[in-house]
Amino acid sequence: MDLEIRHLRVLTAVAEAGSISKAAGSLGYTQPAITAQLQRIERALGNPLFTRDGSGARPTALGAMVLTHAQNILAMHDDLMRDVRRRDPDDDLSTLRLGSTPSPLTATMVTAARELLPGTDVSLHVSAEEEMLELLATGRLEFGLGTDYPGYELPIPLGLAEAVIAVQPVFVLLARTHPLADRAEVPLAALAGEQWFPGEGKDVRMRAQFHEACRLAGFSPRRVQRMNDNISFPLIGQGHGVSLCHPLAVERDNVVVRPLAGDPMWVRQRLIWPTRGALVEHAPRLRDALIAAHRAAAEKSPAYRAWLTP
């Protein structure tokens, strides 16, 4: 289970109220509902977050650490929602609001948007695709660059349009000294015993695709170790694990990018925008700019260029 904003609100409510029953009252839920929710959160994190006795609920050491992060995340989330709600969808476009899932093409979208509308300020909100679609559907973003996975797609809400930028295979990151690094492509089954780092696999739908691909390859992956990409790259480079990656990923820190044999996983990039709005006419130009940028980036990537060559 991935933690969501509502889970973080439950944790902070329990900590602030000092008891589950008081937190339930403040949130408008029953005590059993909050207790069950808290138990699910604790199971997901692997250890208790509160000690509970007759005097109430107090954070454990782990709970105190989680609460610090939760309060920071909630503050940023609330700031975001407050700022976007201040703006009426019919306001003039002195600021062009862009959204994106993490992608090698995110910066390119910002550059292309500035070239389309010179002199316009551009804001960027990076999030999961679910949140980005909500912001687009409610008129709080003009364009979004989404990432989805064939077979695990999110439906586009009414009032939005999309254009496919690229459909690409998922590649893998290996240490340059890995025994399989000299292969043109790597069989997924050959990585059965590896430690996996998150990479592109942080998305819940990507993880579902990954686990299904592993099942078809005849193995269950070792537990994915979650950590910041700045840490996982050096660990991969020193041979401590491997990671899924976007085919446009740049090799660095003694890490190489390789295709997976048979292309067992795929990723799709798409531009999404509201069908009603002042910038609808610019969607084709932004789409074309992103497609051109993707092709140029693919040509600069040795692994991807080799995969594209018949």
VMD Tcl script that draws the C-alpha trace (Angstrom):
set ca {
  {0.00 0.00 0.00}
  {1.31 3.46 -0.91}
  {0.72 6.30 1.54}
  {-1.69 8.96 0.30}
  {-2.54 12.45 1.51}
  {-5.56 11.09 3.42}
  {-3.31 8.67 5.29}
  {-0.98 11.48 6.32}
  {-3.98 13.46 7.60}
  {-4.99 10.51 9.77}
  {-1.51 10.31 11.28}
  {-1.28 14.01 12.03}
  {-4.82 14.06 13.47}
  {-3.98 11.22 15.89}
  {-0.74 12.94 16.93}
  {-2.43 16.32 17.44}
  {-5.44 14.91 19.29}
  {-3.40 12.51 21.41}
  {-5.99 9.77 21.01}
  {-7.66 7.80 18.25}
  {-11.19 8.59 19.44}
  {-10.57 12.35 19.42}
  {-8.89 12.13 16.02}
  {-11.89 10.22 14.68}
  {-14.19 12.97 15.87}
  {-12.13 15.72 14.28}
  {-12.01 13.85 10.96}
  {-15.66 12.87 10.97}
  {-15.05 9.12 11.10}
  {-15.84 6.41 13.62}
  {-13.14 5.24 16.00}
  {-13.06 1.69 14.49}
  {-12.57 3.20 11.02}
  {-9.58 5.28 12.14}
  {-8.15 2.34 14.10}
  {-8.37 0.11 11.03}
  {-6.82 2.80 8.85}
  {-3.96 3.30 11.28}
  {-3.33 -0.44 11.44}
  {-3.12 -0.61 7.64}
  {-0.66 2.28 7.59}
  {1.50 0.63 10.26}
  {1.49 -2.67 8.39}
  {2.59 -0.86 5.24}
  {5.47 0.80 7.11}
  {6.40 -2.35 9.00}
  {6.32 -1.06 12.58}
  {4.00 0.74 15.04}
  {3.80 4.51 14.70}
  {2.04 5.08 18.04}
  {2.04 3.49 21.47}
  {-1.58 3.17 22.62}
  {-2.74 2.78 26.20}
  {-5.37 4.14 28.54}
  {-3.82 7.60 28.47}
  {-4.03 7.96 24.70}
  {-1.71 7.59 21.70}
  {1.89 8.80 21.58}
  {4.26 8.62 18.58}
  {7.03 6.04 18.60}
  {10.48 7.00 17.35}
  {9.47 5.85 13.87}
  {6.16 7.67 14.23}
  {7.90 10.93 15.11}
  {10.07 10.65 12.00}
  {7.08 9.84 9.76}
  {5.08 12.71 11.27}
  {7.85 15.20 10.49}
  {7.74 14.22 6.84}
  {3.93 14.07 6.84}
  {3.61 17.61 8.18}
  {6.02 18.94 5.54}
  {4.21 17.11 2.73}
  {0.78 18.27 3.91}
  {1.99 21.87 4.15}
  {3.30 21.78 0.56}
  {0.13 20.04 -0.67}
  {-2.11 22.60 1.03}
  {-0.05 25.47 -0.38}
  {-0.39 23.98 -3.86}
  {-4.15 23.52 -3.64}
  {-4.63 27.01 -2.18}
  {-2.62 28.61 -4.97}
  {-4.32 26.78 -7.83}
  {-7.79 27.43 -6.40}
  {-7.10 31.15 -6.29}
  {-7.02 31.20 -10.04}
  {-10.16 31.19 -12.13}
  {-9.95 28.98 -15.25}
  {-11.12 32.00 -17.30}
  {-8.31 34.27 -16.07}
  {-5.93 35.65 -18.67}
  {-2.91 33.42 -19.21}
  {-0.20 35.57 -17.67}
  {1.10 32.28 -16.24}
  {1.02 29.06 -18.23}
  {0.45 26.18 -15.81}
  {2.08 22.90 -16.82}
  {1.94 19.52 -15.13}
  {4.13 16.47 -15.64}
  {4.92 13.08 -14.30}
  {8.70 12.66 -13.81}
  {10.02 12.24 -17.35}
  {13.12 12.95 -19.45}
  {10.83 15.12 -21.60}
  {9.59 17.35 -18.74}
  {12.20 20.07 -19.27}
  {11.59 19.91 -23.02}
  {7.89 20.62 -22.48}
  {8.73 23.72 -20.44}
  {11.15 24.92 -23.13}
  {8.64 24.30 -25.93}
  {5.88 26.08 -24.00}
  {8.09 29.16 -23.48}
  {8.83 29.22 -27.22}
  {5.12 28.92 -28.08}
  {4.15 31.75 -25.75}
  {7.17 34.05 -25.33}
  {6.88 36.50 -22.48}
  {4.52 34.23 -20.54}
  {5.55 32.97 -17.12}
  {5.54 29.18 -16.88}
  {4.86 27.18 -13.72}
  {5.46 23.44 -13.42}
  {3.81 20.97 -11.07}
  {5.36 17.47 -11.00}
  {3.10 14.75 -9.62}
  {1.65 11.30 -10.17}
  {-0.60 11.06 -13.21}
  {-3.76 10.66 -11.11}
  {-3.28 14.08 -9.49}
  {-2.26 15.70 -12.77}
  {-5.45 14.47 -14.49}
  {-7.55 15.94 -11.67}
  {-5.84 19.32 -12.01}
  {-6.32 19.30 -15.77}
  {-9.98 18.24 -15.51}
  {-10.73 21.06 -13.07}
  {-9.05 23.73 -15.18}
  {-6.04 24.22 -12.91}
  {-3.45 23.21 -15.52}
  {-3.29 24.07 -19.22}
  {-1.17 21.09 -20.35}
  {0.12 17.90 -18.78}
  {2.79 15.41 -19.82}
  {1.60 12.01 -18.65}
  {3.19 8.59 -18.35}
  {1.11 5.46 -18.52}
  {1.62 1.78 -19.22}
  {-0.11 -0.26 -21.94}
  {-2.51 -2.65 -20.23}
  {-2.56 -0.51 -17.08}
  {-3.79 2.81 -18.48}
  {-5.68 5.47 -16.57}
  {-8.81 6.62 -18.43}
  {-8.88 10.24 -19.55}
  {-11.69 12.19 -17.81}
  {-14.40 13.85 -19.89}
  {-13.35 17.24 -21.15}
  {-9.72 16.28 -21.75}
  {-7.91 15.33 -24.96}
  {-4.64 13.46 -25.43}
  {-1.96 12.95 -28.05}
  {0.61 10.15 -27.89}
  {4.19 11.39 -27.94}
  {5.89 7.99 -27.90}
  {5.38 4.35 -26.93}
  {8.65 2.91 -25.69}
  {10.03 -0.27 -24.14}
  {11.24 -0.22 -20.55}
  {15.01 -0.67 -20.22}
  {17.21 -1.64 -17.28}
  {20.15 0.02 -15.50}
  {23.16 -2.17 -14.73}
  {26.64 -1.63 -13.36}
  {29.17 -1.25 -16.15}
  {30.98 -4.23 -14.58}
  {27.83 -6.41 -14.42}
  {28.28 -9.79 -16.20}
  {25.35 -8.93 -18.50}
  {26.43 -5.36 -19.29}
  {28.22 -6.36 -22.49}
  {25.04 -7.83 -24.00}
  {22.99 -5.94 -26.54}
  {19.86 -6.90 -24.57}
  {19.31 -8.51 -21.19}
  {16.80 -11.32 -20.51}
  {14.57 -10.37 -17.59}
  {14.82 -13.94 -16.23}
  {18.61 -13.52 -15.98}
  {18.02 -10.79 -13.37}
  {15.90 -13.04 -11.12}
  {18.37 -12.94 -8.24}
  {19.08 -9.22 -8.35}
  {18.20 -6.58 -5.78}
  {15.87 -4.07 -7.46}
  {15.92 -0.34 -6.84}
  {12.84 1.77 -7.63}
  {13.83 3.82 -10.69}
  {10.81 4.15 -12.97}
  {9.10 1.47 -10.89}
  {7.85 3.91 -8.23}
  {4.50 4.22 -10.03}
  {1.94 1.69 -8.72}
  {0.83 0.74 -12.25}
  {4.45 0.34 -13.33}
  {5.02 -2.00 -10.39}
  {1.98 -4.05 -11.42}
  {3.37 -4.36 -14.95}
  {6.80 -5.25 -13.56}
  {5.53 -7.99 -11.26}
  {3.44 -9.49 -14.06}
  {6.45 -9.48 -16.40}
  {8.55 -11.20 -13.71}
  {5.81 -13.79 -13.18}
  {5.78 -14.57 -16.90}
  {9.59 -14.81 -16.78}
  {9.27 -17.43 -14.04}
  {10.35 -15.62 -10.88}
  {9.27 -13.24 -8.14}
  {11.57 -10.21 -7.78}
  {13.47 -9.64 -4.61}
  {12.02 -6.90 -2.43}
  {12.44 -3.49 -4.01}
  {14.65 -1.29 -1.86}
  {13.22 2.24 -1.85}
  {15.59 5.18 -1.77}
  {16.47 8.45 -3.44}
  {17.73 8.18 -7.02}
  {20.89 10.06 -6.06}
  {21.74 7.13 -3.79}
  {20.48 4.28 -5.98}
  {22.64 5.29 -8.98}
  {25.96 4.92 -7.08}
  {24.72 1.66 -5.56}
  {23.86 0.28 -9.01}
  {27.23 1.48 -10.31}
  {28.99 -0.47 -7.57}
  {27.07 -3.65 -8.35}
  {24.57 -3.69 -5.48}
  {21.44 -3.93 -7.61}
  {19.64 -3.05 -10.84}
  {16.73 -0.80 -11.79}
  {14.08 -0.34 -14.44}
  {14.51 2.85 -16.44}
  {13.14 4.98 -19.24}
  {14.89 4.24 -22.57}
  {16.05 7.89 -22.69}
  {17.85 7.51 -19.34}
  {21.41 8.84 -19.46}
  {24.28 6.54 -18.55}
  {26.36 7.85 -15.65}
  {28.27 6.87 -12.50}
  {29.50 3.58 -14.00}
  {25.89 2.66 -14.88}
  {24.81 1.46 -18.34}
  {21.38 1.35 -19.98}
  {20.32 -1.86 -21.69}
  {17.10 -3.07 -23.39}
  {15.26 -6.05 -21.93}
  {15.07 -8.99 -24.33}
  {11.64 -9.41 -25.87}
  {10.44 -6.01 -24.57}
  {8.34 -7.39 -21.69}
  {7.35 -3.93 -20.41}
  {6.27 -0.73 -22.15}
  {5.76 2.92 -21.23}
  {3.72 5.53 -23.09}
  {4.20 9.31 -22.99}
  {1.17 11.45 -23.78}
  {0.32 15.14 -23.87}
  {-3.02 15.92 -22.20}
  {-5.04 19.15 -22.21}
  {-8.58 20.48 -21.59}
  {-10.70 20.56 -24.75}
  {-12.06 23.97 -23.77}
  {-9.71 26.80 -23.04}
  {-7.66 29.60 -24.50}
  {-4.71 27.37 -25.37}
  {-6.42 24.53 -27.25}
  {-5.09 25.87 -30.55}
  {-1.51 25.47 -29.30}
  {-1.83 21.75 -28.47}
  {-0.78 20.47 -31.95}
  {2.36 22.63 -31.95}
  {3.32 21.54 -28.45}
  {2.68 17.91 -29.40}
  {4.88 18.22 -32.51}
  {7.65 19.88 -30.50}
  {7.64 17.05 -27.96}
  {7.64 14.36 -30.67}
  {10.59 16.04 -32.39}
  {12.46 16.38 -29.08}
  {11.84 12.72 -28.30}
  {13.24 11.64 -31.68}
  {16.31 13.81 -31.21}
  {16.92 12.43 -27.71}
  {16.50 8.85 -28.97}
  {19.18 9.45 -31.59}
  {21.59 10.62 -28.88}
  {21.00 7.53 -26.71}
  {23.27 4.65 -27.83}
  {21.08 1.93 -26.30}
  {17.83 3.35 -27.60}
  {19.27 4.12 -31.03}
  {20.49 0.52 -31.29}
  {17.07 -0.76 -30.27}
  {15.39 1.40 -32.92}
  {17.73 0.18 -35.68}
  {16.24 -2.83 -37.52}
}
mol new
graphics top color blue
foreach p $ca { graphics top sphere $p radius 0.5 }
foreach p [lrange $ca 0 end-1] q [lrange $ca 1 end] { graphics top cylinder $p $q radius 0.2 }
display resetview
